[in-house]
Amino acid sequence: MNVKILDSCVGCGACAVINPAVFDMCGNKASVNSINIDETEDLCIDAALSCPVNAIDISDY
């Protein structure tokens, strides 16, 4: 799974609350720690679905 934060991120922090192992807030935009994605794929999907501006892009490798 590949997870990417799009430029439309508004920095609400919902993703970091749902999956802190992968998402972190850097200023007013989220960032992705790709090392932990494989262990938390379900939480990555939950975070993407919860994003109010659909700024989390998830794709297969």
All heavy atoms as a GROMACS GRO file, in nm:
protein
  435
    1MET      N    1   0.084  -0.117   0.000
    1MET     CA    2   0.000   0.000   0.000
    1MET      C    3   0.089   0.124   0.000
    1MET      O    4   0.189   0.130   0.070
    1MET     CB    5  -0.090  -0.003   0.124
    1MET     CG    6  -0.171   0.123   0.145
    1MET     SD    7  -0.272   0.120   0.295
    1MET     CE    8  -0.406   0.018   0.240
    2ASN      N    9   0.051   0.221  -0.080
    2ASN     CA   10   0.122   0.348  -0.087
    2ASN      C   11   0.029   0.457  -0.035
    2ASN      O   12  -0.085   0.468  -0.080
    2ASN     CB   13   0.164   0.376  -0.231
    2ASN     CG   14   0.254   0.495  -0.243
    2ASN    OD1   15   0.316   0.536  -0.147
    2ASN    ND2   16   0.259   0.552  -0.361
    3VAL      N   17   0.075   0.537   0.060
    3VAL     CA   18  -0.005   0.644   0.120
    3VAL      C   19   0.065   0.776   0.096
    3VAL      O   20   0.186   0.789   0.121
    3VAL     CB   21  -0.025   0.620   0.271
    3VAL    CG1   22  -0.105   0.732   0.334
    3VAL    CG2   23  -0.092   0.486   0.296
    4LYS      N   24  -0.012   0.874   0.049
    4LYS     CA   25   0.046   1.005   0.018
    4LYS      C   26  -0.050   1.114   0.066
    4LYS      O   27  -0.172   1.100   0.053
    4LYS     CB   28   0.067   1.015  -0.133
    4LYS     CG   29   0.131   1.143  -0.180
    4LYS     CD   30   0.168   1.134  -0.327
    4LYS     CE   31   0.058   1.193  -0.412
    4LYS     NZ   32   0.095   1.205  -0.553
    5ILE      N   33   0.005   1.221   0.120
    5ILE     CA   34  -0.074   1.338   0.158
    5ILE      C   35  -0.074   1.435   0.041
    5ILE      O   36   0.032   1.474  -0.009
    5ILE     CB   37  -0.016   1.407   0.284
    5ILE    CG1   38  -0.009   1.310   0.401
    5ILE    CG2   39  -0.097   1.531   0.319
    5ILE    CD1   40  -0.142   1.263   0.452
    6LEU      N   41  -0.193   1.476  -0.001
    6LEU     CA   42  -0.207   1.569  -0.113
    6LEU      C   43  -0.194   1.713  -0.064
    6LEU      O   44  -0.207   1.742   0.055
    6LEU     CB   45  -0.342   1.548  -0.181
    6LEU     CG   46  -0.370   1.405  -0.230
    6LEU    CD1   47  -0.511   1.396  -0.288
    6LEU    CD2   48  -0.267   1.362  -0.333
    7ASP      N   49  -0.171   1.804  -0.158
    7ASP     CA   50  -0.156   1.946  -0.125
    7ASP      C   51  -0.282   2.006  -0.065
    7ASP      O   52  -0.277   2.113  -0.004
    7ASP     CB   53  -0.115   2.026  -0.248
    7ASP     CG   54   0.028   1.996  -0.291
    7ASP    OD1   55   0.108   1.953  -0.206
    7ASP    OD2   56   0.060   2.016  -0.409
    8SER      N   57  -0.395   1.939  -0.081
    8SER     CA   58  -0.521   1.992  -0.029
    8SER      C   59  -0.535   1.973   0.123
    8SER      O   60  -0.634   2.019   0.182
    8SER     CB   61  -0.639   1.926  -0.101
    8SER     OG   62  -0.634   1.785  -0.087
    9CYS      N   63  -0.437   1.912   0.187
    9CYS     CA   64  -0.440   1.892   0.332
    9CYS      C   65  -0.456   2.026   0.404
    9CYS      O   66  -0.383   2.121   0.375
    9CYS     CB   67  -0.312   1.823   0.379
    9CYS     SG   68  -0.301   1.799   0.558
   10VAL      N   69  -0.552   2.031   0.498
   10VAL     CA   70  -0.576   2.154   0.575
   10VAL      C   71  -0.521   2.144   0.716
   10VAL      O   72  -0.536   2.237   0.795
   10VAL     CB   73  -0.726   2.190   0.577
   10VAL    CG1   74  -0.776   2.224   0.438
   10VAL    CG2   75  -0.809   2.079   0.639
   11GLY      N   76  -0.459   2.032   0.750
   11GLY     CA   77  -0.395   2.018   0.880
   11GLY      C   78  -0.490   1.999   0.996
   11GLY      O   79  -0.460   2.042   1.107
   12CYS      N   80  -0.603   1.933   0.974
   12CYS     CA   81  -0.700   1.914   1.082
   12CYS      C   82  -0.650   1.816   1.188
   12CYS      O   83  -0.693   1.821   1.302
   12CYS     CB   84  -0.834   1.870   1.026
   12CYS     SG   85  -0.840   1.697   0.972
   13GLY      N   86  -0.562   1.724   1.151
   13GLY     CA   87  -0.504   1.630   1.245
   13GLY      C   88  -0.582   1.502   1.267
   13GLY      O   89  -0.542   1.419   1.348
   14ALA      N   90  -0.694   1.485   1.199
   14ALA     CA   91  -0.775   1.365   1.218
   14ALA      C   92  -0.696   1.238   1.187
   14ALA      O   93  -0.707   1.139   1.259
   14ALA     CB   94  -0.900   1.371   1.131
   15CYS      N   95  -0.617   1.240   1.083
   15CYS     CA   96  -0.539   1.121   1.046
   15CYS      C   97  -0.439   1.083   1.155
   15CYS      O   98  -0.421   0.966   1.185
   15CYS     CB   99  -0.468   1.143   0.912
   15CYS     SG  100  -0.356   1.285   0.909
   16ALA      N  101  -0.376   1.183   1.216
   16ALA     CA  102  -0.278   1.157   1.321
   16ALA      C  103  -0.343   1.101   1.447
   16ALA      O  104  -0.281   1.024   1.519
   16ALA     CB  105  -0.201   1.285   1.353
   17VAL      N  106  -0.468   1.138   1.471
   17VAL     CA  107  -0.540   1.084   1.586
   17VAL      C  108  -0.579   0.938   1.558
   17VAL      O  109  -0.566   0.853   1.645
   17VAL     CB  110  -0.666   1.169   1.616
   17VAL    CG1  111  -0.755   1.101   1.718
   17VAL    CG2  112  -0.626   1.307   1.663
   18ILE      N  113  -0.624   0.910   1.437
   18ILE     CA  114  -0.669   0.776   1.401
   18ILE      C  115  -0.552   0.678   1.390
   18ILE      O  116  -0.559   0.565   1.433
   18ILE     CB  117  -0.750   0.780   1.270
   18ILE    CG1  118  -0.880   0.855   1.295
   18ILE    CG2  119  -0.776   0.640   1.216
   18ILE    CD1  120  -0.957   0.889   1.169
   19ASN      N  121  -0.442   0.723   1.328
   19ASN     CA  122  -0.327   0.634   1.306
   19ASN      C  123  -0.195   0.710   1.330
   19ASN      O  124  -0.125   0.747   1.238
   19ASN     CB  125  -0.331   0.579   1.164
   19ASN     CG  126  -0.230   0.469   1.141
   19ASN    OD1  127  -0.149   0.439   1.227
   19ASN    ND2  128  -0.234   0.408   1.024
   20PRO      N  129  -0.161   0.730   1.457
   20PRO     CA  130  -0.039   0.804   1.489
   20PRO      C  131   0.090   0.732   1.450
   20PRO      O  132   0.196   0.796   1.442
   20PRO     CB  133  -0.048   0.824   1.640
   20PRO     CG  134  -0.138   0.717   1.688
   20PRO     CD  135  -0.235   0.690   1.576
   21ALA      N  136   0.084   0.603   1.422
   21ALA     CA  137   0.203   0.529   1.380
   21ALA      C  138   0.245   0.568   1.238
   21ALA      O  139   0.362   0.555   1.202
   21ALA     CB  140   0.179   0.379   1.388
   22VAL      N  141   0.151   0.617   1.158
   22VAL     CA  142   0.180   0.651   1.018
   22VAL      C  143   0.173   0.802   0.993
   22VAL      O  144   0.257   0.857   0.924
   22VAL     CB  145   0.084   0.577   0.923
   22VAL    CG1  146   0.098   0.627   0.780
   22VAL    CG2  147   0.111   0.428   0.928
   23PHE      N  148   0.074   0.868   1.052
   23PHE     CA  149   0.053   1.010   1.023
   23PHE      C  150   0.104   1.097   1.136
   23PHE      O  151   0.084   1.068   1.254
   23PHE     CB  152  -0.096   1.037   1.000
   23PHE     CG  153  -0.153   0.961   0.884
   23PHE    CD1  154  -0.225   0.845   0.904
   23PHE    CD2  155  -0.133   1.005   0.754
   23PHE    CE1  156  -0.277   0.773   0.798
   23PHE    CE2  157  -0.184   0.933   0.646
   23PHE     CZ  158  -0.257   0.818   0.669
   24ASP      N  159   0.170   1.206   1.099
   24ASP     CA  160   0.223   1.302   1.195
   24ASP      C  161   0.195   1.441   1.142
   24ASP      O  162   0.191   1.462   1.020
   24ASP     CB  163   0.373   1.280   1.212
   24ASP     CG  164   0.431   1.359   1.328
   24ASP    OD1  165   0.356   1.389   1.423
   24ASP    OD2  166   0.551   1.390   1.324
   25MET      N  167   0.175   1.535   1.230
   25MET     CA  168   0.152   1.672   1.187
   25MET      C  169   0.283   1.748   1.185
   25MET      O  170   0.358   1.748   1.283
   25MET     CB  171   0.052   1.741   1.282
   25MET     CG  172  -0.086   1.677   1.282
   25MET     SD  173  -0.161   1.663   1.118
   25MET     CE  174  -0.170   1.833   1.069
   26CYS      N  175   0.312   1.809   1.073
   26CYS     CA  176   0.432   1.892   1.056
   26CYS      C  177   0.384   2.032   1.020
   26CYS      O  178   0.353   2.058   0.904
   26CYS     CB  179   0.522   1.836   0.947
   26CYS     SG  180   0.596   1.679   0.988
   27GLY      N  181   0.373   2.116   1.120
   27GLY     CA  182   0.317   2.248   1.096
   27GLY      C  183   0.169   2.236   1.069
   27GLY      O  184   0.095   2.179   1.148
   28ASN      N  185   0.126   2.285   0.956
   28ASN     CA  186  -0.016   2.280   0.923
   28ASN      C  187  -0.048   2.179   0.813
   28ASN      O  188  -0.145   2.194   0.740
   28ASN     CB  189  -0.066   2.419   0.882
   28ASN     CG  190   0.008   2.476   0.762
   28ASN    OD1  191   0.104   2.417   0.714
   28ASN    ND2  192  -0.037   2.590   0.714
   29LYS      N  193   0.035   2.076   0.804
   29LYS     CA  194   0.013   1.970   0.705
   29LYS      C  195   0.058   1.837   0.763
   29LYS      O  196   0.155   1.831   0.838
   29LYS     CB  197   0.091   2.001   0.577
   29LYS     CG  198   0.059   1.907   0.463
   29LYS     CD  199   0.126   1.949   0.334
   29LYS     CE  200   0.094   1.848   0.225
   29LYS     NZ  201   0.159   1.877   0.100
   30ALA      N  202  -0.012   1.732   0.726
   30ALA     CA  203   0.024   1.598   0.773
   30ALA      C  204   0.141   1.543   0.691
   30ALA      O  205   0.164   1.584   0.578
   30ALA     CB  206  -0.096   1.505   0.761
   31SER      N  207   0.213   1.451   0.752
   31SER     CA  208   0.319   1.379   0.682
   31SER      C  209   0.300   1.230   0.707
   31SER      O  210   0.227   1.190   0.798
   31SER     CB  211   0.457   1.424   0.729
   31SER     OG  212   0.476   1.391   0.864
   32VAL      N  213   0.365   1.148   0.626
   32VAL     CA  214   0.348   1.003   0.631
   32VAL      C  215   0.480   0.936   0.671
   32VAL      O  216   0.584   0.964   0.613
   32VAL     CB  217   0.302   0.948   0.494
   32VAL    CG1  218   0.296   0.796   0.495
   32VAL    CG2  219   0.167   1.007   0.457
   33ASN      N  220   0.473   0.846   0.768
   33ASN     CA  221   0.585   0.761   0.806
   33ASN      C  222   0.561   0.627   0.737
   33ASN      O  223   0.490   0.541   0.790
   33ASN     CB  224   0.592   0.747   0.958
   33ASN     CG  225   0.706   0.657   1.001
   33ASN    OD1  226   0.776   0.598   0.919
   33ASN    ND2  227   0.724   0.646   1.130
   34SER      N  228   0.617   0.609   0.621
   34SER     CA  229   0.586   0.492   0.538
   34SER      C  230   0.635   0.360   0.596
   34SER      O  231   0.588   0.254   0.555
   34SER     CB  232   0.643   0.512   0.397
   34SER     OG  233   0.783   0.530   0.403
   35ILE      N  234   0.723   0.362   0.692
   35ILE     CA  235   0.775   0.239   0.751
   35ILE      C  236   0.664   0.160   0.821
   35ILE      O  237   0.665   0.037   0.821
   35ILE     CB  238   0.890   0.270   0.850
   35ILE    CG1  239   1.008   0.327   0.773
   35ILE    CG2  240   0.930   0.148   0.929
   35ILE    CD1  241   1.118   0.382   0.861
   36ASN      N  242   0.566   0.229   0.878
   36ASN     CA  243   0.462   0.164   0.958
   36ASN      C  244   0.333   0.136   0.882
   36ASN      O  245   0.236   0.090   0.942
   36ASN     CB  246   0.430   0.249   1.080
   36ASN     CG  247   0.548   0.260   1.173
   36ASN    OD1  248   0.623   0.166   1.192
   36ASN    ND2  249   0.567   0.377   1.231
   37ILE      N  250   0.330   0.160   0.753
   37ILE     CA  251   0.206   0.143   0.677
   37ILE      C  252   0.159  -0.002   0.675
   37ILE      O  253   0.042  -0.031   0.699
   37ILE     CB  254   0.221   0.197   0.533
   37ILE    CG1  255   0.234   0.348   0.536
   37ILE    CG2  256   0.104   0.154   0.446
   37ILE    CD1  257   0.268   0.411   0.401
   38ASP      N  258   0.248  -0.095   0.648
   38ASP     CA  259   0.208  -0.235   0.632
   38ASP      C  260   0.141  -0.293   0.757
   38ASP      O  261   0.050  -0.374   0.747
   38ASP     CB  262   0.328  -0.322   0.593
   38ASP     CG  263   0.375  -0.296   0.452
   38ASP    OD1  264   0.296  -0.245   0.371
   38ASP    OD2  265   0.492  -0.327   0.423
   39GLU      N  266   0.184  -0.248   0.876
   39GLU     CA  267   0.127  -0.300   1.000
   39GLU      C  268  -0.008  -0.237   1.033
   39GLU      O  269  -0.081  -0.288   1.118
   39GLU     CB  270   0.223  -0.276   1.118
   39GLU     CG  271   0.354  -0.352   1.107
   39GLU     CD  272   0.458  -0.275   1.028
   39GLU    OE1  273   0.452  -0.151   1.024
   39GLU    OE2  274   0.543  -0.340   0.965
   40THR      N  275  -0.041  -0.124   0.968
   40THR     CA  276  -0.163  -0.050   1.006
   40THR      C  277  -0.246  -0.012   0.883
   40THR      O  278  -0.305   0.096   0.879
   40THR     CB  279  -0.126   0.077   1.084
   40THR    OG1  280  -0.045   0.162   1.001
   40THR    CG2  281  -0.052   0.045   1.213
   41GLU      N  282  -0.255  -0.100   0.786
   41GLU     CA  283  -0.328  -0.068   0.663
   41GLU      C  284  -0.474  -0.032   0.690
   41GLU      O  285  -0.526   0.062   0.630
   41GLU     CB  286  -0.320  -0.184   0.564
   41GLU     CG  287  -0.185  -0.196   0.497
   41GLU     CD  288  -0.182  -0.303   0.389
   41GLU    OE1  289  -0.280  -0.377   0.374
   41GLU    OE2  290  -0.080  -0.311   0.319
   42ASP      N  291  -0.542  -0.105   0.778
   42ASP     CA  292  -0.682  -0.075   0.808
   42ASP      C  293  -0.698   0.065   0.866
   42ASP      O  294  -0.792   0.137   0.831
   42ASP     CB  295  -0.741  -0.178   0.905
   42ASP     CG  296  -0.762  -0.314   0.841
   42ASP    OD1  297  -0.762  -0.322   0.716
   42ASP    OD2  298  -0.779  -0.412   0.915
   43LEU      N  299  -0.605   0.104   0.954
   43LEU     CA  300  -0.613   0.238   1.012
   43LEU      C  301  -0.581   0.346   0.909
   43LEU      O  302  -0.634   0.457   0.916
   43LEU     CB  303  -0.519   0.250   1.132
   43LEU     CG  304  -0.560   0.171   1.256
   43LEU    CD1  305  -0.454   0.181   1.364
   43LEU    CD2  306  -0.694   0.220   1.308
   44CYS      N  307  -0.495   0.315   0.812
   44CYS     CA  308  -0.468   0.410   0.704
   44CYS      C  309  -0.594   0.435   0.623
   44CYS      O  310  -0.625   0.550   0.587
   44CYS     CB  311  -0.358   0.358   0.612
   44CYS     SG  312  -0.194   0.356   0.684
   45ILE      N  313  -0.668   0.329   0.596
   45ILE     CA  314  -0.793   0.342   0.521
   45ILE      C  315  -0.895   0.422   0.603
   45ILE      O  316  -0.962   0.511   0.550
   45ILE     CB  317  -0.847   0.204   0.482
   45ILE    CG1  318  -0.753   0.139   0.380
   45ILE    CG2  319  -0.989   0.214   0.427
   45ILE    CD1  320  -0.780  -0.008   0.355
   46ASP      N  321  -0.904   0.393   0.732
   46ASP     CA  322  -0.995   0.469   0.819
   46ASP      C  323  -0.960   0.617   0.820
   46ASP      O  324  -1.048   0.703   0.815
   46ASP     CB  325  -0.990   0.415   0.962
   46ASP     CG  326  -1.055   0.279   0.978
   46ASP    OD1  327  -1.127   0.236   0.884
   46ASP    OD2  328  -1.033   0.216   1.083
   47ALA      N  329  -0.831   0.647   0.826
   47ALA     CA  330  -0.787   0.787   0.825
   47ALA      C  331  -0.825   0.855   0.694
   47ALA      O  332  -0.872   0.969   0.693
   47ALA     CB  333  -0.637   0.795   0.849
   48ALA      N  334  -0.805   0.785   0.583
   48ALA     CA  335  -0.838   0.842   0.452
   48ALA      C  336  -0.988   0.869   0.441
   48ALA      O  337  -1.030   0.973   0.390
   48ALA     CB  338  -0.792   0.750   0.340
   49LEU      N  339  -1.069   0.777   0.491
   49LEU     CA  340  -1.214   0.796   0.487
   49LEU      C  341  -1.260   0.908   0.578
   49LEU      O  342  -1.363   0.972   0.553
   49LEU     CB  343  -1.285   0.665   0.523
   49LEU     CG  344  -1.269   0.550   0.424
   49LEU    CD1  345  -1.328   0.422   0.480
   49LEU    CD2  346  -1.334   0.586   0.291
   50SER      N  347  -1.185   0.934   0.684
   50SER     CA  348  -1.222   1.039   0.780
   50SER      C  349  -1.171   1.177   0.742
   50SER      O  350  -1.214   1.276   0.800
   50SER     CB  351  -1.167   1.003   0.918
   50SER     OG  352  -1.222   0.882   0.962
   51CYS      N  353  -1.082   1.185   0.646
   51CYS     CA  354  -1.024   1.314   0.607
   51CYS      C  355  -1.134   1.404   0.549
   51CYS      O  356  -1.198   1.367   0.450
   51CYS     CB  357  -0.912   1.294   0.505
   51CYS     SG  358  -0.836   1.450   0.453
   52PRO      N  359  -1.155   1.522   0.607
   52PRO     CA  360  -1.264   1.608   0.560
   52PRO      C  361  -1.243   1.667   0.421
   52PRO      O  362  -1.340   1.712   0.359
   52PRO     CB  363  -1.270   1.719   0.666
   52PRO     CG  364  -1.134   1.723   0.726
   52PRO     CD  365  -1.083   1.581   0.720
   53VAL      N  366  -1.120   1.667   0.372
   53VAL     CA  367  -1.094   1.724   0.239
   53VAL      C  368  -1.037   1.620   0.142
   53VAL      O  369  -0.985   1.655   0.037
   53VAL     CB  370  -1.000   1.847   0.248
   53VAL    CG1  371  -1.068   1.961   0.320
   53VAL    CG2  372  -0.869   1.811   0.315
   54ASN      N  373  -1.046   1.493   0.179
   54ASN     CA  374  -0.996   1.384   0.094
   54ASN      C  375  -0.852   1.405   0.049
   54ASN      O  376  -0.819   1.389  -0.068
   54ASN     CB  377  -1.087   1.364  -0.027
   54ASN     CG  378  -1.226   1.321   0.013
   54ASN    OD1  379  -1.243   1.239   0.102
   54ASN    ND2  380  -1.327   1.379  -0.050
   55ALA      N  381  -0.766   1.441   0.144
   55ALA     CA  382  -0.627   1.473   0.113
   55ALA      C  383  -0.532   1.354   0.130
   55ALA      O  384  -0.412   1.370   0.119
   55ALA     CB  385  -0.579   1.589   0.200
   56ILE      N  386  -0.586   1.235   0.158
   56ILE     CA  387  -0.503   1.116   0.173
   56ILE      C  388  -0.527   1.026   0.053
   56ILE      O  389  -0.638   0.978   0.031
   56ILE     CB  390  -0.534   1.042   0.304
   56ILE    CG1  391  -0.511   1.136   0.423
   56ILE    CG2  392  -0.446   0.918   0.316
   56ILE    CD1  393  -0.555   1.078   0.556
   57ASP      N  394  -0.423   1.006  -0.024
   57ASP     CA  395  -0.430   0.921  -0.143
   57ASP      C  396  -0.371   0.784  -0.108
   57ASP      O  397  -0.256   0.776  -0.065
   57ASP     CB  398  -0.353   0.985  -0.258
   57ASP     CG  399  -0.357   0.902  -0.384
   57ASP    OD1  400  -0.467   0.863  -0.425
   57ASP    OD2  401  -0.249   0.876  -0.441
   58ILE      N  402  -0.449   0.680  -0.127
   58ILE     CA  403  -0.405   0.544  -0.101
   58ILE      C  404  -0.411   0.466  -0.231
   58ILE      O  405  -0.514   0.466  -0.300
   58ILE     CB  406  -0.490   0.475   0.006
   58ILE    CG1  407  -0.472   0.547   0.140
   58ILE    CG2  408  -0.452   0.328   0.019
   58ILE    CD1  409  -0.553   0.488   0.252
   59SER      N  410  -0.301   0.399  -0.263
   59SER     CA  411  -0.298   0.316  -0.384
   59SER      C  412  -0.215   0.191  -0.357
   59SER      O  413  -0.143   0.184  -0.259
   59SER     CB  414  -0.238   0.395  -0.501
   59SER     OG  415  -0.106   0.434  -0.472
   60ASP      N  416  -0.229   0.095  -0.445
   60ASP     CA  417  -0.146  -0.024  -0.436
   60ASP      C  418  -0.005   0.011  -0.481
   60ASP      O  419   0.018   0.112  -0.546
   60ASP     CB  420  -0.202  -0.137  -0.525
   60ASP     CG  421  -0.333  -0.190  -0.471
   60ASP    OD1  422  -0.354  -0.186  -0.348
   60ASP    OD2  423  -0.415  -0.236  -0.553
   61TYR      N  424   0.087  -0.078  -0.452
   61TYR     CA  425   0.225  -0.054  -0.494
   61TYR      C  426   0.226  -0.044  -0.641
   61TYR      O  427   0.251  -0.022  -0.728
   61TYR     CB  428   0.317  -0.166  -0.447
   61TYR     CG  429   0.333  -0.169  -0.298
   61TYR    CD1  430   0.273  -0.268  -0.222
   61TYR    CD2  431   0.408  -0.073  -0.233
   61TYR    CE1  432   0.290  -0.272  -0.084
   61TYR    CE2  433   0.424  -0.077  -0.096
   61TYR     CZ  434   0.364  -0.175  -0.022
   61TYR     OH  435   0.380  -0.179   0.111
   0.00000   0.00000   0.00000
